[in-house]
Amino acid sequence: MVGKVTPNDIVSASRVPALLNASPWETPNDVMKACNAARDGQPLPGIDQNEAMAWGDALEPTILRLASVRLGLYNTRFDYDKAFFHPDLALAASLDGTGVGHHVWETDVDKGVYCMNADAIDTTGPGVLEAKNTGSQPEDIPAPYRGPLQLQAQMMCTGYQWGAVCILYRGTEMRMFVYEADPVVQKKISDAIKDFELRRLGPDWYPAMTSADANTIYDKVDDGAGEIDLDAAGGNDFLSDLIIAKRDKKIAEERIADAETALKDVLGVHESGFGTVGNQHYKVLWKMRNYSAQKEKVVPAKPARTVRQNTLTLKELDQ
């Protein structure tokens, strides 16, 4: 495990899923903000490694070695410390590994080999290996963000014509998803990179995908912008939807609280009960919960800062 070797100021292969709206963790605007911050010399936030990430790093060499043996590869390499760059696009890729094949594969479930974008895939010559470790259930088709899009971008940067996403599921089953270079997918990536590079000059942000994404785009207030007329700006319908939804939410929360209170009164000292609503049977649990003793924690000091709040504040105005 070498670590990140791609530059931060351009799109890397690992961020291609986000650029194509296929990531559950990042949006295209997140990618633009990070790349522009790196371009402008701003410090980038660090990522705290969690347990899953630590296991992924530890198991990566094992996954790559076993995959190479199962795929019959030779001249393998798992220690790339330099990035590969696309000759014409602002795109870079780091590689977990590579190997040279000599076999035409068809899907062989018993061996954990799945040919994904062709009935038979020729692995003759060098190919890219991407290792993944996940706690998810084994898939017959891997999620786009779990390697397939990243692999196509890696092939674009290396010129290799085949690659394999090697995924260890729940520490007990490895599947190797073999792909040949896909001109349709690679064109989508190419078009997205070109569009991205034009947009970031503005920056011309992508339409916000979520409320959190809007926070990323509009993270500061322009003190000179003044107040706007939402009706004239086309925002009154959205304001109406928000107010109605918040009222409905409040009513629903009150109904939930009332129903829970009454149901607890019925359960009394009993831990559980059962009932039927419509044709569906339910079991209701009101269990005890144990808390371990904890040491007193001292919150470290933080410097003063100003950020835009995450939620909108609504105030009723007199007519």
N, C-alpha and C positions, 0 to 999 in steps of 0.2 A: 504494500500500500504506500504509494508515493505521496498522494495528496493532490490538491488542486495545483495545476501548472498552467492553466489557461489565464489570459489577462482578464481583468474585471471590466474593462471599458468597451468590450464588444460581446456579442452573444456567444455563449459557449454551447456545445452540443447538449449538455445537461439541462440547459434552460430552454431548449427548443420546444418541449411540451408546453411550457408556460406561454411561449410566444404564439403557439397555435391553439390557445385556450383549452388545453388538454390536461392541465395540472390542477390538482385539488388544493395546492398550497400557494401558488403564485399566479398573477395575471400578467398580461403583456405590459400593463402600466408599472407593475413592480419591477419587471425586467428593465424597462426604460429608465425608471428612477435610479436603479442601482448602477446601470451602465453610465448614465450621465454624471452621477455622483463620482464615480471612479475617474471618468474623463476630466472632471473639474478638480480633481485632487482632494475631494472630501473624504473623510474617514468612513470606512464601511463598518457596519455593526458586525460583531463577531457572532458565531453560532455556537451555542453550548452543546457539546456532544452528549446525546442521551444514550441510554442503554442499548437501544436498537442500533444506533449508529456505530457504537463501539463494537458490537458483535459483527456488524457488517464489515468493518475494517479488519477484524481479526479473522473472519472466515473467508474473505476475498481470495487469498492465495489458494486455499483449499478448494474453493469452488472452481477456480480457473484450472488448477491442476487436474481435478477429476473430470471436468468438462473436456479438457484437451485429450485425456486418455480415451474417453467414451467416443469422441468425434474422430479419433485416430489422427491427431495432429502431431506435427514435428516442428522443429525450429521455433518453439514457443518462447515468448518473452512476456514477463509480467512486471517490468520495472521501468516503465517509460517516465522519464523525468522532464520531458519537454513536450510542448503542445504541438499539434498538427494544425496547420492553417489552410483554409480554402484558398485556391489561387486567385479567385475573383470576388469573393464575398467576404464581408466582415464577420467571419465565422471561424471559431477555433474549437478544437476538441482535444481532450485528454483521453488516453486509452488505459483501460485496466489491463488488457493483454492482447496479444495477437498469436496466430499460429498458421502454419501452412498445411493445407489439406490435400487429399488425393482421392476423394471418394464422392460419388453422386448419392446423396441421401434422399430417401423417401421417409415419410413419417413412420417411426418405429416406437410405439408407446412403451413397449417393454424395456427399451433402452433409454427412454426419456427424451427421444429426439422428435421434434415437431417441425415439419416444414410448413412455413407460414404463408408465403406469398407465391408459391409454386408447388405443383405436385411432386416435383423432383428438383433438388438444388445441387448444383455442382460446386463442391468446396475445394476444387483444385486451385492451388495458389494461395496467397496470403489472405487472411480474413481477420476481422475484428472480433474480440471477445469482450462482452460486457457482463460483469458479475453483479448480481443482486441478491439480497437476503431479505426475506419478508416473513411476517407472522400471518399473512393472509392464507386462505385456503388455496390449494393448487388450482391453476387455471388451464384451460385448453387454449385460450387466447389471452396473452398477457395484456394488462391495462396499458394504454398508449404511453402513460407517464412512467411505466415500470420498465423502460428500456427500448421499446421498438422505435420510437421517434428519435431518441438519442442515438441509437445505432445507425439509422439512416444518415444522420448528420455526421457521424464519425466516418462513415464510408465516403461521404462527400469530401471530407477533409483529407482522407488517405488515398482515395482513388481505388480502394479495394472493392471487389464485386460481390462479396458475401460477408456475413457476420452472424454471430449467435449471441442472443441474450440468455445467459445462464442463471437461472433463478433457483435458489434454495428456499423451499417453502417449509416454514415451521420447523426447520432444523432436521427434517426427516425425509424430504423428497426433493430431488433436483430435476428440473426440466430444462432442456436446451432448445430454445426456439430459434430455428435457423431461417435467415432471410437472405434473399438476393437483393442487390441494389434495385430500388424501386423508383423508376423515373417519375412516376406520378407524385409519389410522396415527396421525393427530393425537389421537384418543381414547386410544390407547396411551401417547402422550407425555404427555397431560394426566393420565391416571391415575398414571403413573410419577412425575410432578412432585408430585402431591398426596401420594402415599405417601412420597416422599422427604422432603417438608417435615414430615410427622408423625414419621418415623423420626429425623430429625436432632435433634429435641427431647430425645431420651433420653440419648445417642444409642442408637437401636435398630438395630444394624448388620445389614446383609444377611448371609445365610449365606456363609461364606468360599468363594471360588471356587477358590483355589489356596493352597499353603503361603505364598507371598508375600503373598497377600491377608489371610491370618490374621495375618501380621506387621503389616499396616496396622491391623487391628482392635485387636489386643492388643499394643500397642507398649511397654507398661510393666507391671512387676510390682507388684501390691499387696502390700506387705510384711506387711500384717495379714491376708492371705487364708489363710495356712497351707497345709498339704499336703492333697491330696484323695486319696480311695480311688478309683482308676480303675475298679475293678470295680463299685462302687456307683454311680459316675457314668456308667456305660455306655461306658467307654473301653477295656475290656480287649480286645475284638475288634480294635479299631484298633491297639492295642499289639502284638497277636499278628501282624497283617498286616505291620506295620512291621518287626518283628524277623525274620520269615521272608523278607521282601523284601530286607532288608539282607544276610542270609546268602546268598540266591540271587545277589545282586549280587556279593558277594565271590567266590563260586565261579565265576561267569561271568567276572569280571575276571581271576581266576587262569588260567582256561582260555584267555582271549584272550592273556594274556602268554605262556603256554607255546606256544601255536600260532604267535604272531608270532616268538618266538625260534627255533623249529624252522624256520619258513618262511624267515627271514632266513639261516639256516644253509644252506638249500637254494639260495637265490638267490646267496649269496656275493658276488662282485664284479659280478654282472649287475644291470643297472638294472631289468629287467622280466622277467616270465614270464607264462605263461598256463596255465589249467587248467579243468577242468569239475567242477562239483558238481551231481549230479542231471542235469537237462537244461539247466542254466544255465552258459554260458561266462563266464569271468572273466579279466581282465587284472590282474596285480599289479605295482605300480610301487614301487620303492625308489630314489627320485631324490636327487640332490644339491640342497641349498638354499643360495642365496647370501644373505648378510646384509651390508647396507651399514654402514659405520662410523658410530657415533653418538657425539655429544658427551656428556660426563658431565652428569648431571642432578642438581640439588639439590632435594630434596623440601621444599616449603615447610612451615613450622611449622603445626600444627593445635591448636586449643584442646582441653582435656580434655572429654570428653563420655561419657555413659552411654546405651547403646542395648541393646535386647533382641536376643540372637543370633538368626540366621536359621534355624538347624537345631536339632533336639532332640538332647540327649545321653542315651544309654542306658547304664545301669550295672547289671550283674548283682549281685543282693543275696544274701547267705547266707540259707538257709532258717531 
